[in-house]
Amino acid sequence: MFGGDSQRQIVAEKPARMEGIINLDKPAGLTSARAVSRVKRLLHGQFKVGHAGSLDPFATGVLLLLVGRATRCCEELMNQPKTYDATVQLGATTATDDVDSAATPWPGAAPVTLEAIETALAECVGEIEQRPPAYSALKVGGRRAYALARAGRAFELPARIVRIDGIELLHYDWPSLDLRVRCGRGTYIRALARDLGTALNVGGYLSALRRTSIGSFTAADSVTLDKLAFEGVGPHIRPLERKRG
């Protein structure tokens, strides 16, 4: 793992003016905030670093890290369309709507037909109402929803309008369903898995997630934390595009 081998030589970035975007391939098991902290450490804390749209710890893929004045582009980047490859596990539910909590079998769940799945998926495309997962970073009365959920507090997050541009069914072998989802800002793929399972009356939760693109930034062109450590951050910063006036 990154930073876990004493034999490795981590490249120390020389203080210099840096600004731009790093297309990071976030590994599983790492929060987006921790990914930011690791890059800050490689830069000796000399530069401001943020991210444009977090990924859940278990998820992998494109995480845009913003260095220096690029942090001003956060909102613009978060509004870019996104693509995810997701695996939905049917026949059970979890409290977190993903693999971070224990699965509870759905009573009477039985394999559903491919036709039923295609019909349910079609209903999920477009501008739809979606209720965010209880275990999310949204705030309720000034506190994070996940903190309230962990404390056993009863609350309900209001549904909101999100945009799903398309869903491609990649593979189905009960109870596992692989999907490719193209969507807009604020869409929870965990919630999509949960709602799909409910619509099919078998339950469902997200068992794997990889973000493959944000706008023109793709996973194929992303860089790992290990590579940043060995080669330095500078070569992997995409400069900001300057608008000509």
C-alpha positions in Angstrom: 0.0 0.0 0.0 1.0 3.6 -0.4 3.6 4.7 2.1 3.7 1.2 3.7 7.1 0.0 2.3 10.2 1.5 4.0 12.3 0.5 1.0 10.5 2.9 -1.2 11.7 6.4 -1.9 8.9 8.9 -1.9 9.6 11.9 -4.2 9.6 15.1 -2.2 8.1 17.9 -4.3 10.1 21.1 -4.4 8.2 24.1 -3.4 7.2 25.9 -6.6 4.1 27.6 -7.9 1.6 24.9 -8.7 -2.0 25.0 -9.7 -4.2 22.7 -11.7 -6.1 19.4 -11.5 -4.9 15.9 -10.6 -7.0 13.1 -12.0 -6.5 10.6 -9.2 -7.5 6.9 -9.3 -8.7 6.6 -5.7 -8.1 3.2 -4.2 -10.7 1.3 -2.2 -10.6 1.7 1.6 -9.5 5.3 1.5 -11.7 8.4 2.1 -11.5 11.3 -0.3 -10.3 13.5 2.6 -7.4 11.1 3.3 -6.5 11.1 -0.4 -6.3 14.9 -0.2 -4.1 14.7 2.9 -1.7 12.4 1.3 -1.2 14.7 -1.7 -0.8 17.7 0.7 2.0 15.8 2.4 3.8 15.2 -0.9 3.6 18.9 -1.4 5.0 19.6 2.1 1.7 21.5 2.9 2.9 24.4 0.6 -0.2 24.4 -1.5 -3.9 24.4 -1.0 -5.5 21.0 -2.1 -9.2 20.1 -2.3 -11.4 17.8 -4.3 -14.4 18.1 -6.6 -16.9 15.5 -5.5 -16.1 12.8 -3.0 -16.2 9.0 -3.4 -17.3 6.6 -0.7 -14.4 4.8 1.0 -15.2 1.4 -0.6 -15.5 3.0 -4.1 -12.6 3.5 -6.6 -11.9 5.6 -9.6 -11.8 9.2 -10.7 -11.3 11.7 -7.9 -10.4 15.2 -9.1 -7.9 16.9 -6.7 -7.6 20.6 -7.1 -4.3 22.3 -6.4 -3.8 26.0 -5.7 -6.1 28.3 -7.5 -7.8 25.4 -9.2 -9.8 25.0 -6.0 -11.9 27.9 -7.4 -13.1 25.6 -10.1 -14.7 23.2 -7.7 -18.4 24.0 -8.4 -17.8 24.0 -12.2 -16.2 20.5 -12.0 -18.8 19.1 -9.7 -21.5 20.1 -12.3 -19.8 17.9 -15.0 -21.6 14.7 -15.9 -20.3 11.5 -14.3 -20.1 7.8 -15.3 -20.0 4.9 -12.9 -19.6 1.1 -13.2 -21.7 -0.4 -10.4 -22.6 -3.8 -9.1 -25.9 -4.2 -7.4 -26.6 -7.2 -5.1 -30.2 -8.1 -5.2 -32.1 -10.2 -2.6 -31.0 -8.3 0.5 -30.6 -4.8 2.0 -28.1 -3.0 4.2 -28.4 0.0 6.6 -25.9 1.9 4.5 -27.2 0.7 1.1 -23.7 -0.6 0.4 -21.2 -3.2 1.6 -20.2 -1.2 4.7 -22.9 -2.8 6.8 -24.3 -6.3 7.3 -26.8 -7.6 4.7 -30.3 -8.6 5.7 -32.1 -11.0 3.4 -35.3 -9.7 1.8 -38.2 -12.0 2.9 -39.3 -14.2 0.0 -36.8 -12.8 -2.5 -36.5 -14.9 -5.6 -34.7 -14.5 -8.9 -36.3 -11.9 -11.2 -36.4 -11.9 -15.0 -34.2 -9.8 -17.1 -37.3 -8.2 -18.6 -38.4 -7.0 -15.2 -35.0 -5.5 -14.5 -35.0 -3.7 -17.8 -38.4 -2.2 -17.1 -37.4 -1.1 -13.6 -34.2 0.5 -15.0 -36.1 2.4 -17.6 -38.1 4.0 -14.8 -34.9 5.3 -13.2 -33.7 7.3 -16.2 -34.4 11.1 -16.5 -35.1 13.6 -13.8 -36.2 11.5 -10.9 -36.9 12.0 -7.2 -34.3 10.3 -5.1 -34.0 10.1 -1.3 -30.3 10.2 -0.2 -29.0 7.4 2.0 -29.3 7.8 5.7 -25.6 7.2 6.0 -24.5 10.3 4.0 -22.6 13.5 4.6 -25.7 15.7 4.2 -26.5 17.8 7.3 -29.7 17.5 9.4 -30.1 20.3 11.9 -26.4 21.1 11.7 -25.2 17.4 12.1 -24.1 14.9 9.5 -26.7 12.4 8.6 -24.3 9.5 9.1 -23.5 10.6 12.6 -27.2 10.7 13.5 -27.7 7.3 11.9 -24.8 5.8 13.8 -26.3 7.2 17.1 -29.6 5.5 16.4 -31.4 8.8 15.9 -34.7 8.7 13.9 -34.8 11.1 11.0 -35.7 11.1 7.3 -33.9 12.9 4.5 -36.2 14.6 2.0 -36.2 13.4 -1.6 -34.7 15.6 -4.2 -34.5 15.8 -7.9 -31.5 14.2 -9.6 -30.7 13.5 -13.2 -29.8 10.1 -14.6 -28.9 10.3 -18.3 -28.7 6.6 -19.0 -28.3 3.2 -17.5 -26.6 0.3 -19.4 -27.2 -3.2 -18.2 -23.7 -4.9 -18.5 -24.3 -8.3 -17.0 -27.0 -10.1 -14.9 -26.5 -13.3 -13.0 -28.8 -13.5 -10.0 -28.3 -12.0 -7.5 -25.6 -9.9 -9.0 -26.3 -7.1 -11.5 -23.6 -5.0 -13.3 -24.6 -1.5 -14.5 -23.1 1.5 -16.2 -24.7 4.7 -15.0 -24.4 8.2 -16.6 -25.7 10.9 -14.3 -25.6 14.4 -13.0 -24.5 16.1 -9.8 -25.9 14.8 -6.5 -26.9 11.4 -7.7 -26.3 8.6 -5.2 -25.6 5.3 -6.8 -26.2 3.6 -3.5 -29.7 5.0 -3.5 -30.3 3.8 -7.0 -29.3 0.3 -6.0 -31.7 0.5 -3.0 -34.6 1.9 -5.0 -34.1 -0.7 -7.8 -34.3 -3.5 -5.3 -37.4 -2.0 -3.8 -39.1 -1.6 -7.2 -38.3 -5.3 -8.0 -39.6 -6.3 -4.5 -36.4 -8.2 -3.7 -34.3 -5.6 -2.0 -30.9 -4.4 -3.2 -27.7 -2.7 -2.2 -24.5 -1.6 -3.8 -21.6 -4.1 -3.6 -19.0 -2.4 -5.9 -18.6 1.1 -7.4 -16.0 2.6 -9.7 -16.3 6.2 -11.1 -14.9 6.0 -14.6 -15.3 9.6 -15.7 -16.1 13.2 -14.7 -16.6 15.3 -17.8 -13.4 14.8 -19.9 -11.5 13.2 -17.1 -11.4 9.4 -17.4 -10.1 6.6 -15.3 -8.0 5.5 -18.2 -6.0 8.7 -17.9 -5.9 8.8 -14.0 -2.8 8.4 -11.8 -2.4 6.4 -8.6 -1.1 7.6 -5.3 1.9 5.3 -5.6 2.8 6.9 -8.9 2.5 10.4 -7.4 4.8 9.3 -4.6 7.5 7.9 -7.0 7.3 10.5 -9.8 6.2 13.6 -7.9 2.9 15.5 -8.1 4.0 18.2 -10.6 4.2 16.0 -13.7 0.6 14.9 -13.1 -1.1 18.2 -12.7 -3.2 19.3 -15.6 -2.9 23.1 -16.0 -6.0 25.2 -15.8 -7.3 26.3 -19.1 -7.1 30.0 -19.5 -10.1 31.8 -21.0 -9.1 34.3 -23.7 -10.9 37.6 -23.6 
